Amino acid sequence: MNEQQEKQKVWEQLEKLAEDAEQRAADSFRKAERIAERNQWKVIKAFQRHKVSDFHFTGSTGYGYNDRGREILDLVFADVMGAESAIVRPHFVSGTHTINCALFGVLRPGDELLYVTGKPYDTLHKVIGKPGDGKGSLQDWGVKYAEVPLLSDGGLDWEGIEKAISSQTKVIGIQRSRGYDWRASFTVAEIEAAVQRVKALKPDVLVFVDNCYGEFTELLEPTQAGVDIMAGSLIKNPGGGLAETGGYIAGTAAAVQAAAYRLTAPGIGGEVGAMLGTLRAMFQGLFLAPHLVGQAIKGSVLAAALFEEIGFETKPRWDEPRTDLIQAVRFGQAEHLIAFVQGIQQAAAVDSHVVPEPWDMPGYENAVIMAAGTFIQGGSLELSADAPIREPYIAYMQGGLTYAHAKYGILTALYRLVDSGLIVTKPYIT
């Protein structure tokens, strides 16, 4: 058998493994499809209630005064998220920037931000900063910061939280997604229970949720569960793979207005901001988002089922409920992690010829490797994977605008591990 025939045989055996995994995960796939279906209906009904028409897709210029499309987009987002108000703008340059505006909007010098889900995602560390760091961080501006680590099982440490809440605690921060931690992401039901408990302890506290990667993975959003303000990125779930940039903030009218003042200027807020031809993609992306999130969730389920079958630990497991896009696979060795991420890149339609390597990425505390062969730079609703190069060498895969692409990427990554001699799967044990 020549080399090409051998490679084809290997691929066919991996395909058979994937088909077996699909059979095991059939019920999980159906659950994902039902959630996508219900969320699709919810989005359509919001469009209908606000009478979205094609003239709402025309972009404004200059100051953007009286941009009716922008105003309707805000109303539709608020409706979909079950919030009093929302601001959706291309002027948010990233999820981190959006979160930054939300937190700076509602916090003042002397207030305290208390994260109850442990240390937040790496890029927020510089936003929080240190007192007197001279970089304009929250602590540099006199906002106090504290965090309560999660329990060993990934749950909230209520004894620690009750001790940490003080008279200065203004905002409770919750990160819905696992970030770069080996833990379960928080469900909306868990977030709702946390909101009720912290408000019983301190009724005037505001609850903020970093909703990145979570939108449309469940039937409800955090703002439908009592959260005062939340933020997310349009190049993740709610942009539907079409929004070229931007973010959103949703919550109470007062909290959203405060964040809007931080984005633009006090007294101006969301009343200005030229949309510059972005509205059609944002509306259509939101329309497509529930379906595309469902496709990505099915890809994550397949990845978990397949990598569990060949002996790797995954979180969540393939049959566990999903509350974000992220699928974590613990490899235990840097070489396995790097090969996996490179395999995801190799399966891309864009930049498949590029081989990612770990590098010191701005905002991160360890070297990071990222597979991002995407149409939208950094668009993590598209198939992507990334990881800090640190023990225990966990890869975080997310996205896939189509299930077929997610499956192809997972198989390509697995093939790269086999072809490199890093793993031997069951079909090769004789």
GUGUSE-599097 format. One record per residue (C-alpha): residue number from 1; chain; y, z, x. Coordinates in pm, whole numbers, plus 50000, padded with zeros to 5 digits. Example, Ala and Ser with C-alpha at 12.3 -4.5 7.8 and 13.67 -1.06 7.14 Angstrom:
nr = 1	kette = A	v = 49550	w = 50780	u = 51230
nr = 2	kette = A	v = 49894	w = 50714	u = 51367
This chain:
nr = 1	kette = A	v = 50000	w = 50000	u = 50000
nr = 2	kette = A	v = 50337	w = 49898	u = 50148
nr = 3	kette = A	v = 50639	w = 50128	u = 50162
nr = 4	kette = A	v = 50809	w = 49979	u = 49856
nr = 5	kette = A	v = 50494	w = 50018	u = 49647
nr = 6	kette = A	v = 50459	w = 50379	u = 49761
nr = 7	kette = A	v = 50818	w = 50454	u = 49664
nr = 8	kette = A	v = 50759	w = 50299	u = 49321
nr = 9	kette = A	v = 50448	w = 50509	u = 49274
nr = 10	kette = A	v = 50641	w = 50824	u = 49359
nr = 11	kette = A	v = 50914	w = 50732	u = 49110
nr = 12	kette = A	v = 50661	w = 50663	u = 48834
nr = 13	kette = A	v = 50495	w = 50999	u = 48891
nr = 14	kette = A	v = 50833	w = 51172	u = 48865
nr = 15	kette = A	v = 50906	w = 50983	u = 48544
nr = 16	kette = A	v = 50580	w = 51115	u = 48403
nr = 17	kette = A	v = 50686	w = 51469	u = 48495
nr = 18	kette = A	v = 51015	w = 51410	u = 48313
nr = 19	kette = A	v = 50839	w = 51276	u = 48005
nr = 20	kette = A	v = 50619	w = 51586	u = 47996
nr = 21	kette = A	v = 50932	w = 51802	u = 48025
nr = 22	kette = A	v = 51093	w = 51611	u = 47737
nr = 23	kette = A	v = 50792	w = 51686	u = 47518
nr = 24	kette = A	v = 50817	w = 52058	u = 47593
nr = 25	kette = A	v = 51190	w = 52060	u = 47527
nr = 26	kette = A	v = 51184	w = 51859	u = 47203
nr = 27	kette = A	v = 51295	w = 52155	u = 46988
nr = 28	kette = A	v = 51584	w = 52234	u = 47225
nr = 29	kette = A	v = 51693	w = 51870	u = 47208
nr = 30	kette = A	v = 51697	w = 51883	u = 46829
nr = 31	kette = A	v = 51909	w = 52198	u = 46831
nr = 32	kette = A	v = 52162	w = 52030	u = 47062
nr = 33	kette = A	v = 52174	w = 51726	u = 46834
nr = 34	kette = A	v = 52238	w = 51940	u = 46524
nr = 35	kette = A	v = 52523	w = 52127	u = 46692
nr = 36	kette = A	v = 52674	w = 51797	u = 46805
nr = 37	kette = A	v = 52644	w = 51661	u = 46451
nr = 38	kette = A	v = 52819	w = 51958	u = 46289
nr = 39	kette = A	v = 53094	w = 51962	u = 46550
nr = 40	kette = A	v = 53145	w = 51588	u = 46502
nr = 41	kette = A	v = 53202	w = 51646	u = 46132
nr = 42	kette = A	v = 53443	w = 51930	u = 46208
nr = 43	kette = A	v = 53652	w = 51702	u = 46432
nr = 44	kette = A	v = 53655	w = 51418	u = 46179
nr = 45	kette = A	v = 53769	w = 51653	u = 45903
nr = 46	kette = A	v = 54053	w = 51779	u = 46122
nr = 47	kette = A	v = 54165	w = 51419	u = 46184
nr = 48	kette = A	v = 54153	w = 51355	u = 45811
nr = 49	kette = A	v = 54346	w = 51670	u = 45714
nr = 50	kette = A	v = 54631	w = 51573	u = 45946
nr = 51	kette = A	v = 54625	w = 51206	u = 45841
nr = 52	kette = A	v = 54583	w = 51062	u = 46189
nr = 53	kette = A	v = 54698	w = 50698	u = 46198
nr = 54	kette = A	v = 54723	w = 50434	u = 46468
nr = 55	kette = A	v = 55099	w = 50484	u = 46505
nr = 56	kette = A	v = 55023	w = 50834	u = 46636
nr = 57	kette = A	v = 54876	w = 50670	u = 46948
nr = 58	kette = A	v = 55211	w = 50530	u = 47064
nr = 59	kette = A	v = 55337	w = 50713	u = 47372
nr = 60	kette = A	v = 55689	w = 50845	u = 47415
nr = 61	kette = A	v = 55920	w = 50824	u = 47718
nr = 62	kette = A	v = 56200	w = 51028	u = 47867
nr = 63	kette = A	v = 56230	w = 51368	u = 47703
nr = 64	kette = A	v = 55973	w = 51277	u = 47440
nr = 65	kette = A	v = 56174	w = 51424	u = 47155
nr = 66	kette = A	v = 56019	w = 51388	u = 46808
nr = 67	kette = A	v = 55691	w = 51248	u = 46941
nr = 68	kette = A	v = 55493	w = 51261	u = 46619
nr = 69	kette = A	v = 55166	w = 51170	u = 46788
nr = 70	kette = A	v = 55201	w = 51462	u = 47029
nr = 71	kette = A	v = 55279	w = 51698	u = 46740
nr = 72	kette = A	v = 54981	w = 51579	u = 46537
nr = 73	kette = A	v = 54750	w = 51608	u = 46840
nr = 74	kette = A	v = 54853	w = 51973	u = 46877
nr = 75	kette = A	v = 54782	w = 52034	u = 46509
nr = 76	kette = A	v = 54443	w = 51863	u = 46523
nr = 77	kette = A	v = 54339	w = 52064	u = 46831
nr = 78	kette = A	v = 54450	w = 52389	u = 46668
nr = 79	kette = A	v = 54252	w = 52299	u = 46357
nr = 80	kette = A	v = 53937	w = 52211	u = 46552
nr = 81	kette = A	v = 53963	w = 52531	u = 46756
nr = 82	kette = A	v = 54033	w = 52748	u = 46451
nr = 83	kette = A	v = 54360	w = 52864	u = 46608
nr = 84	kette = A	v = 54711	w = 52919	u = 46473
nr = 85	kette = A	v = 54859	w = 52687	u = 46735
nr = 86	kette = A	v = 54777	w = 52465	u = 47030
nr = 87	kette = A	v = 54955	w = 52271	u = 47302
nr = 88	kette = A	v = 54775	w = 51968	u = 47447
nr = 89	kette = A	v = 54944	w = 51789	u = 47736
nr = 90	kette = A	v = 54881	w = 51550	u = 48023
nr = 91	kette = A	v = 55128	w = 51766	u = 48218
nr = 92	kette = A	v = 54858	w = 52025	u = 48284
nr = 93	kette = A	v = 54719	w = 51898	u = 48613
nr = 94	kette = A	v = 54389	w = 52089	u = 48604
nr = 95	kette = A	v = 54203	w = 52366	u = 48429
nr = 96	kette = A	v = 54336	w = 52612	u = 48687
nr = 97	kette = A	v = 54695	w = 52503	u = 48618
nr = 98	kette = A	v = 54637	w = 52539	u = 48244
nr = 99	kette = A	v = 54498	w = 52890	u = 48286
nr = 100	kette = A	v = 54787	w = 52971	u = 48519
nr = 101	kette = A	v = 55039	w = 52875	u = 48248
nr = 102	kette = A	v = 54854	w = 53075	u = 47985
nr = 103	kette = A	v = 54843	w = 53392	u = 48198
nr = 104	kette = A	v = 55199	w = 53366	u = 48330
nr = 105	kette = A	v = 55313	w = 53299	u = 47974
nr = 106	kette = A	v = 55185	w = 53625	u = 47828
nr = 107	kette = A	v = 55212	w = 53861	u = 48129
nr = 108	kette = A	v = 55525	w = 54030	u = 48265
nr = 109	kette = A	v = 55596	w = 54240	u = 48576
nr = 110	kette = A	v = 55434	w = 54580	u = 48535
nr = 111	kette = A	v = 55166	w = 54448	u = 48297
nr = 112	kette = A	v = 54802	w = 54451	u = 48401
nr = 113	kette = A	v = 54545	w = 54173	u = 48377
nr = 114	kette = A	v = 54193	w = 54316	u = 48354
nr = 115	kette = A	v = 53901	w = 54076	u = 48395
nr = 116	kette = A	v = 53595	w = 54230	u = 48232
nr = 117	kette = A	v = 53353	w = 53955	u = 48341
nr = 118	kette = A	v = 53377	w = 54035	u = 48709
nr = 119	kette = A	v = 53544	w = 53821	u = 48973
nr = 120	kette = A	v = 53670	w = 53498	u = 48813
nr = 121	kette = A	v = 53612	w = 53144	u = 48933
nr = 122	kette = A	v = 53715	w = 53076	u = 49294
nr = 123	kette = A	v = 54027	w = 52870	u = 49220
nr = 124	kette = A	v = 54179	w = 53157	u = 49020
nr = 125	kette = A	v = 54177	w = 53393	u = 49317
nr = 126	kette = A	v = 54497	w = 53236	u = 49450
nr = 127	kette = A	v = 54658	w = 53246	u = 49104
nr = 128	kette = A	v = 54591	w = 53621	u = 49089
nr = 129	kette = A	v = 54688	w = 53658	u = 49456
nr = 130	kette = A	v = 54799	w = 53974	u = 49630
nr = 131	kette = A	v = 55113	w = 54188	u = 49600
nr = 132	kette = A	v = 55386	w = 54043	u = 49821
nr = 133	kette = A	v = 55186	w = 53737	u = 49925
nr = 134	kette = A	v = 55498	w = 53522	u = 49891
nr = 135	kette = A	v = 55310	w = 53247	u = 49706
nr = 136	kette = A	v = 55431	w = 53318	u = 49355
nr = 137	kette = A	v = 55096	w = 53456	u = 49239
nr = 138	kette = A	v = 55062	w = 53698	u = 48949
nr = 139	kette = A	v = 55049	w = 53999	u = 49179
nr = 140	kette = A	v = 55337	w = 53864	u = 49387
nr = 141	kette = A	v = 55542	w = 53876	u = 49064
nr = 142	kette = A	v = 55445	w = 54236	u = 48997
nr = 143	kette = A	v = 55156	w = 54182	u = 48758
nr = 144	kette = A	v = 54878	w = 54429	u = 48832
nr = 145	kette = A	v = 54519	w = 54312	u = 48848
nr = 146	kette = A	v = 54182	w = 54480	u = 48811
nr = 147	kette = A	v = 53830	w = 54364	u = 48740
nr = 148	kette = A	v = 53512	w = 54527	u = 48616
nr = 149	kette = A	v = 53195	w = 54385	u = 48772
nr = 150	kette = A	v = 52917	w = 54283	u = 48540
nr = 151	kette = A	v = 52601	w = 54488	u = 48516
nr = 152	kette = A	v = 52297	w = 54378	u = 48714
nr = 153	kette = A	v = 52162	w = 54204	u = 48403
nr = 154	kette = A	v = 52486	w = 54006	u = 48360
nr = 155	kette = A	v = 52613	w = 54211	u = 48067
nr = 156	kette = A	v = 52951	w = 54376	u = 48025
nr = 157	kette = A	v = 52986	w = 54722	u = 48178
nr = 158	kette = A	v = 53142	w = 54905	u = 47881
nr = 159	kette = A	v = 53154	w = 55238	u = 48057
nr = 160	kette = A	v = 53350	w = 55077	u = 48338
nr = 161	kette = A	v = 53571	w = 54881	u = 48097
nr = 162	kette = A	v = 53667	w = 55191	u = 47899
nr = 163	kette = A	v = 53766	w = 55368	u = 48220
nr = 164	kette = A	v = 53960	w = 55065	u = 48349
nr = 165	kette = A	v = 54177	w = 55003	u = 48041
nr = 166	kette = A	v = 54511	w = 55175	u = 48086
nr = 167	kette = A	v = 54847	w = 55189	u = 47915
nr = 168	kette = A	v = 54956	w = 54895	u = 48135
nr = 169	kette = A	v = 54664	w = 54672	u = 48042
nr = 170	kette = A	v = 54823	w = 54381	u = 47860
nr = 171	kette = A	v = 54557	w = 54109	u = 47886
nr = 172	kette = A	v = 54178	w = 54127	u = 47895
nr = 173	kette = A	v = 54036	w = 53823	u = 48075
nr = 174	kette = A	v = 53695	w = 53674	u = 47992
nr = 175	kette = A	v = 53538	w = 53383	u = 48175
nr = 176	kette = A	v = 53298	w = 53219	u = 47932
nr = 177	kette = A	v = 53120	w = 53007	u = 48191
nr = 178	kette = A	v = 52903	w = 53141	u = 48472
nr = 179	kette = A	v = 53125	w = 52981	u = 48737
nr = 180	kette = A	v = 52950	w = 53014	u = 49072
nr = 181	kette = A	v = 52756	w = 53324	u = 48965
nr = 182	kette = A	v = 52387	w = 53357	u = 48889
nr = 183	kette = A	v = 52430	w = 53491	u = 48538
nr = 184	kette = A	v = 52416	w = 53379	u = 48179
nr = 185	kette = A	v = 52735	w = 53239	u = 48032
nr = 186	kette = A	v = 52882	w = 53434	u = 47742
nr = 187	kette = A	v = 52813	w = 53316	u = 47389
nr = 188	kette = A	v = 53083	w = 53311	u = 47124
nr = 189	kette = A	v = 52902	w = 53592	u = 46943
nr = 190	kette = A	v = 52914	w = 53804	u = 47260
nr = 191	kette = A	v = 53283	w = 53722	u = 47302
nr = 192	kette = A	v = 53352	w = 53821	u = 46940
nr = 193	kette = A	v = 53178	w = 54156	u = 46991
nr = 194	kette = A	v = 53380	w = 54213	u = 47309
nr = 195	kette = A	v = 53708	w = 54133	u = 47131
nr = 196	kette = A	v = 53634	w = 54382	u = 46856
nr = 197	kette = A	v = 53542	w = 54653	u = 47104
nr = 198	kette = A	v = 53841	w = 54616	u = 47337
nr = 199	kette = A	v = 54084	w = 54600	u = 47045
nr = 200	kette = A	v = 53932	w = 54919	u = 46909
nr = 201	kette = A	v = 54009	w = 55077	u = 47246
nr = 202	kette = A	v = 54361	w = 54927	u = 47272
nr = 203	kette = A	v = 54480	w = 54743	u = 46960
nr = 204	kette = A	v = 54782	w = 54577	u = 47123
nr = 205	kette = A	v = 54584	w = 54416	u = 47407
nr = 206	kette = A	v = 54560	w = 54036	u = 47421
nr = 207	kette = A	v = 54224	w = 53874	u = 47491
nr = 208	kette = A	v = 54227	w = 53560	u = 47703
nr = 209	kette = A	v = 53925	w = 53331	u = 47747
nr = 210	kette = A	v = 53874	w = 53067	u = 48013
nr = 211	kette = A	v = 53693	w = 52818	u = 47789
nr = 212	kette = A	v = 53621	w = 52553	u = 48053
nr = 213	kette = A	v = 53281	w = 52385	u = 48004
nr = 214	kette = A	v = 53229	w = 52566	u = 47672
nr = 215	kette = A	v = 53393	w = 52348	u = 47405
nr = 216	kette = A	v = 53153	w = 52210	u = 47140
nr = 217	kette = A	v = 52843	w = 52365	u = 47292
nr = 218	kette = A	v = 52827	w = 52602	u = 46993
nr = 219	kette = A	v = 52939	w = 52575	u = 46632
nr = 220	kette = A	v = 53236	w = 52808	u = 46684
nr = 221	kette = A	v = 53503	w = 52840	u = 46953
nr = 222	kette = A	v = 53636	w = 53171	u = 47093
nr = 223	kette = A	v = 53962	w = 53144	u = 46895
nr = 224	kette = A	v = 53747	w = 53151	u = 46581
nr = 225	kette = A	v = 53609	w = 53483	u = 46705
nr = 226	kette = A	v = 53936	w = 53675	u = 46743
nr = 227	kette = A	v = 54051	w = 53559	u = 47088
nr = 228	kette = A	v = 54432	w = 53555	u = 47118
nr = 229	kette = A	v = 54466	w = 53276	u = 47373
nr = 230	kette = A	v = 54228	w = 53041	u = 47553
nr = 231	kette = A	v = 54262	w = 52747	u = 47788
nr = 232	kette = A	v = 54057	w = 52448	u = 47893
nr = 233	kette = A	v = 54069	w = 52116	u = 48073
nr = 234	kette = A	v = 54073	w = 51772	u = 47912
nr = 235	kette = A	v = 53872	w = 51622	u = 48197
nr = 236	kette = A	v = 53591	w = 51851	u = 48091
nr = 237	kette = A	v = 53442	w = 51870	u = 47741
nr = 238	kette = A	v = 53728	w = 51811	u = 47495
nr = 239	kette = A	v = 53861	w = 51496	u = 47665
nr = 240	kette = A	v = 53542	w = 51313	u = 47578
nr = 241	kette = A	v = 53532	w = 51123	u = 47907
nr = 242	kette = A	v = 53844	w = 50926	u = 47810
nr = 243	kette = A	v = 54137	w = 51161	u = 47872
nr = 244	kette = A	v = 54259	w = 51078	u = 48221
nr = 245	kette = A	v = 54420	w = 51416	u = 48285
nr = 246	kette = A	v = 54553	w = 51719	u = 48102
nr = 247	kette = A	v = 54460	w = 52049	u = 47946
nr = 248	kette = A	v = 54504	w = 52251	u = 47631
nr = 249	kette = A	v = 54596	w = 52606	u = 47532
nr = 250	kette = A	v = 54507	w = 52738	u = 47188
nr = 251	kette = A	v = 54555	w = 53073	u = 47018
nr = 252	kette = A	v = 54813	w = 53268	u = 46825
nr = 253	kette = A	v = 55147	w = 53097	u = 46770
nr = 254	kette = A	v = 55329	w = 53356	u = 46982
nr = 255	kette = A	v = 55089	w = 53332	u = 47275
nr = 256	kette = A	v = 55087	w = 52951	u = 47276
nr = 257	kette = A	v = 55466	w = 52937	u = 47261
nr = 258	kette = A	v = 55490	w = 53177	u = 47556
nr = 259	kette = A	v = 55253	w = 52953	u = 47756
nr = 260	kette = A	v = 55453	w = 52645	u = 47657
nr = 261	kette = A	v = 55769	w = 52810	u = 47791
nr = 262	kette = A	v = 55588	w = 52854	u = 48122
nr = 263	kette = A	v = 55477	w = 52489	u = 48128
nr = 264	kette = A	v = 55828	w = 52354	u = 48068
nr = 265	kette = A	v = 56115	w = 52604	u = 48041
nr = 266	kette = A	v = 56223	w = 52893	u = 47816
nr = 267	kette = A	v = 56379	w = 52759	u = 47498
nr = 268	kette = A	v = 56218	w = 52417	u = 47547
nr = 269	kette = A	v = 55844	w = 52484	u = 47532
nr = 270	kette = A	v = 55639	w = 52220	u = 47357
nr = 271	kette = A	v = 55933	w = 52038	u = 47202
nr = 272	kette = A	v = 55954	w = 51789	u = 47487
nr = 273	kette = A	v = 55721	w = 51602	u = 47719
nr = 274	kette = A	v = 55675	w = 51226	u = 47727
nr = 275	kette = A	v = 55312	w = 51137	u = 47660
nr = 276	kette = A	v = 55338	w = 50806	u = 47850
nr = 277	kette = A	v = 55055	w = 50619	u = 47682
nr = 278	kette = A	v = 54798	w = 50901	u = 47697
nr = 279	kette = A	v = 54770	w = 50975	u = 47326
nr = 280	kette = A	v = 54507	w = 50718	u = 47227
nr = 281	kette = A	v = 54266	w = 50838	u = 47496
nr = 282	kette = A	v = 54323	w = 51202	u = 47401
nr = 283	kette = A	v = 54265	w = 51143	u = 47031
nr = 284	kette = A	v = 53964	w = 50919	u = 47087
nr = 285	kette = A	v = 53826	w = 51147	u = 47356
nr = 286	kette = A	v = 53842	w = 51443	u = 47119
nr = 287	kette = A	v = 53666	w = 51234	u = 46855
nr = 288	kette = A	v = 53383	w = 51150	u = 47097
nr = 289	kette = A	v = 53361	w = 51492	u = 47261
nr = 290	kette = A	v = 53104	w = 51660	u = 47032
nr = 291	kette = A	v = 52856	w = 51375	u = 47077
nr = 292	kette = A	v = 52906	w = 51349	u = 47451
nr = 293	kette = A	v = 52877	w = 51725	u = 47497
nr = 294	kette = A	v = 52547	w = 51704	u = 47307
nr = 295	kette = A	v = 52427	w = 51434	u = 47548
nr = 296	kette = A	v = 52521	w = 51649	u = 47847
nr = 297	kette = A	v = 52348	w = 51955	u = 47699
nr = 298	kette = A	v = 52027	w = 51757	u = 47657
nr = 299	kette = A	v = 52054	w = 51653	u = 48022
nr = 300	kette = A	v = 52091	w = 52016	u = 48128
nr = 301	kette = A	v = 51788	w = 52114	u = 47921
nr = 302	kette = A	v = 51582	w = 51841	u = 48090
nr = 303	kette = A	v = 51695	w = 51954	u = 48435
nr = 304	kette = A	v = 51588	w = 52310	u = 48359
nr = 305	kette = A	v = 51250	w = 52208	u = 48216
nr = 306	kette = A	v = 51175	w = 51971	u = 48505
nr = 307	kette = A	v = 51282	w = 52195	u = 48793
nr = 308	kette = A	v = 51107	w = 52497	u = 48640
nr = 309	kette = A	v = 50789	w = 52293	u = 48624
nr = 310	kette = A	v = 50796	w = 52227	u = 48998
nr = 311	kette = A	v = 50864	w = 52589	u = 49085
nr = 312	kette = A	v = 51242	w = 52644	u = 49104
nr = 313	kette = A	v = 51425	w = 52916	u = 48914
nr = 314	kette = A	v = 51687	w = 52793	u = 48667
nr = 315	kette = A	v = 51954	w = 52955	u = 48454
nr = 316	kette = A	v = 51961	w = 52910	u = 48166
nr = 317	kette = A	v = 51595	w = 52832	u = 48118
nr = 318	kette = A	v = 51521	w = 52517	u = 47922
nr = 319	kette = A	v = 51445	w = 52704	u = 47597
nr = 320	kette = A	v = 51741	w = 52944	u = 47606
nr = 321	kette = A	v = 52057	w = 52899	u = 47393
nr = 322	kette = A	v = 52343	w = 52706	u = 47553
nr = 323	kette = A	v = 52708	w = 52809	u = 47555
nr = 324	kette = A	v = 52839	w = 52581	u = 47830
nr = 325	kette = A	v = 52742	w = 52262	u = 48012
nr = 326	kette = A	v = 52640	w = 52418	u = 48338
nr = 327	kette = A	v = 52281	w = 52417	u = 48459
nr = 328	kette = A	v = 52215	w = 52633	u = 48763
nr = 329	kette = A	v = 51915	w = 52571	u = 48991
nr = 330	kette = A	v = 51841	w = 52821	u = 49266
nr = 331	kette = A	v = 51704	w = 52643	u = 49573
nr = 332	kette = A	v = 51707	w = 52922	u = 49830
nr = 333	kette = A	v = 51772	w = 52684	u = 50121
nr = 334	kette = A	v = 52085	w = 52490	u = 50211
nr = 335	kette = A	v = 51891	w = 52170	u = 50286
nr = 336	kette = A	v = 51741	w = 52159	u = 49936
nr = 337	kette = A	v = 52080	w = 52227	u = 49776
nr = 338	kette = A	v = 52256	w = 51955	u = 49975
nr = 339	kette = A	v = 51982	w = 51698	u = 49907
nr = 340	kette = A	v = 51998	w = 51771	u = 49533
nr = 341	kette = A	v = 52375	w = 51724	u = 49516
nr = 342	kette = A	v = 52352	w = 51406	u = 49724
nr = 343	kette = A	v = 52088	w = 51275	u = 49484
nr = 344	kette = A	v = 52318	w = 51327	u = 49186
nr = 345	kette = A	v = 52586	w = 51128	u = 49369
nr = 346	kette = A	v = 52337	w = 50854	u = 49453
nr = 347	kette = A	v = 52267	w = 50805	u = 49081
nr = 348	kette = A	v = 52633	w = 50749	u = 48991
nr = 349	kette = A	v = 52774	w = 50422	u = 48862
nr = 350	kette = A	v = 53088	w = 50487	u = 49069
nr = 351	kette = A	v = 53073	w = 50561	u = 49444
nr = 352	kette = A	v = 52694	w = 50575	u = 49456
nr = 353	kette = A	v = 52717	w = 50459	u = 49820
nr = 354	kette = A	v = 52911	w = 50771	u = 49918
nr = 355	kette = A	v = 52711	w = 51061	u = 50064
nr = 356	kette = A	v = 52884	w = 51394	u = 49991
nr = 357	kette = A	v = 52892	w = 51660	u = 50262
nr = 358	kette = A	v = 53008	w = 52024	u = 50250
nr = 359	kette = A	v = 53379	w = 52067	u = 50325
nr = 360	kette = A	v = 53652	w = 52330	u = 50307
nr = 361	kette = A	v = 53803	w = 52240	u = 49971
nr = 362	kette = A	v = 54145	w = 52388	u = 49884
nr = 363	kette = A	v = 54118	w = 52691	u = 49656
nr = 364	kette = A	v = 53758	w = 52775	u = 49746
nr = 365	kette = A	v = 53638	w = 53056	u = 49972
nr = 366	kette = A	v = 53329	w = 52880	u = 50112
nr = 367	kette = A	v = 53256	w = 52523	u = 50210
nr = 368	kette = A	v = 53174	w = 52331	u = 49893
nr = 369	kette = A	v = 52966	w = 52020	u = 49833
nr = 370	kette = A	v = 53048	w = 51809	u = 49529
nr = 371	kette = A	v = 52882	w = 51509	u = 49370
nr = 372	kette = A	v = 53149	w = 51337	u = 49166
nr = 373	kette = A	v = 53079	w = 50970	u = 49112
nr = 374	kette = A	v = 53300	w = 50963	u = 48804
nr = 375	kette = A	v = 53539	w = 50728	u = 48627
nr = 376	kette = A	v = 53787	w = 51016	u = 48594
nr = 377	kette = A	v = 53841	w = 51197	u = 48924
nr = 378	kette = A	v = 53695	w = 51545	u = 48882
nr = 379	kette = A	v = 53577	w = 51462	u = 48531
nr = 380	kette = A	v = 53293	w = 51710	u = 48491
nr = 381	kette = A	v = 53188	w = 51598	u = 48144
nr = 382	kette = A	v = 53058	w = 51307	u = 48346
nr = 383	kette = A	v = 52743	w = 51374	u = 48548
nr = 384	kette = A	v = 52838	w = 51584	u = 48847
nr = 385	kette = A	v = 52714	w = 51871	u = 49059
nr = 386	kette = A	v = 52870	w = 52112	u = 49302
nr = 387	kette = A	v = 52797	w = 52429	u = 49491
nr = 388	kette = A	v = 52939	w = 52662	u = 49751
nr = 389	kette = A	v = 52730	w = 52664	u = 50066
nr = 390	kette = A	v = 52627	w = 53027	u = 50055
nr = 391	kette = A	v = 52310	w = 53217	u = 49981
nr = 392	kette = A	v = 52107	w = 53196	u = 49764
nr = 393	kette = A	v = 52207	w = 52826	u = 49763
nr = 394	kette = A	v = 52249	w = 52756	u = 49393
nr = 395	kette = A	v = 52339	w = 52410	u = 49265
nr = 396	kette = A	v = 52550	w = 52381	u = 48951
nr = 397	kette = A	v = 52494	w = 52058	u = 48759
nr = 398	kette = A	v = 52697	w = 51958	u = 48456
nr = 399	kette = A	v = 52781	w = 51664	u = 48241
nr = 400	kette = A	v = 52641	w = 51322	u = 48165
nr = 401	kette = A	v = 52824	w = 51096	u = 47922
nr = 402	kette = A	v = 52484	w = 50962	u = 47819
nr = 403	kette = A	v = 52149	w = 51134	u = 47826
nr = 404	kette = A	v = 52004	w = 50830	u = 48001
nr = 405	kette = A	v = 52244	w = 50876	u = 48292
nr = 406	kette = A	v = 52174	w = 51249	u = 48312
nr = 407	kette = A	v = 51799	w = 51180	u = 48320
nr = 408	kette = A	v = 51841	w = 50913	u = 48588
nr = 409	kette = A	v = 52052	w = 51149	u = 48798
nr = 410	kette = A	v = 51800	w = 51432	u = 48771
nr = 411	kette = A	v = 51515	w = 51201	u = 48867
nr = 412	kette = A	v = 51711	w = 51056	u = 49159
nr = 413	kette = A	v = 51792	w = 51403	u = 49288
nr = 414	kette = A	v = 51428	w = 51506	u = 49259
nr = 415	kette = A	v = 51315	w = 51185	u = 49431
nr = 416	kette = A	v = 51554	w = 51253	u = 49719
nr = 417	kette = A	v = 51403	w = 51600	u = 49764
nr = 418	kette = A	v = 51050	w = 51454	u = 49767
nr = 419	kette = A	v = 51138	w = 51156	u = 49986
nr = 420	kette = A	v = 51306	w = 51388	u = 50238
nr = 421	kette = A	v = 50989	w = 51594	u = 50262
nr = 422	kette = A	v = 51166	w = 51904	u = 50135
nr = 423	kette = A	v = 50935	w = 51959	u = 49839
nr = 424	kette = A	v = 50587	w = 51851	u = 49733
nr = 425	kette = A	v = 50543	w = 51825	u = 49358
nr = 426	kette = A	v = 50216	w = 51873	u = 49175
nr = 427	kette = A	v = 50124	w = 51503	u = 49152
nr = 428	kette = A	v = 50096	w = 51493	u = 49533
nr = 429	kette = A	v = 49864	w = 51791	u = 49570
nr = 430	kette = A	v = 49514	w = 51654	u = 49622
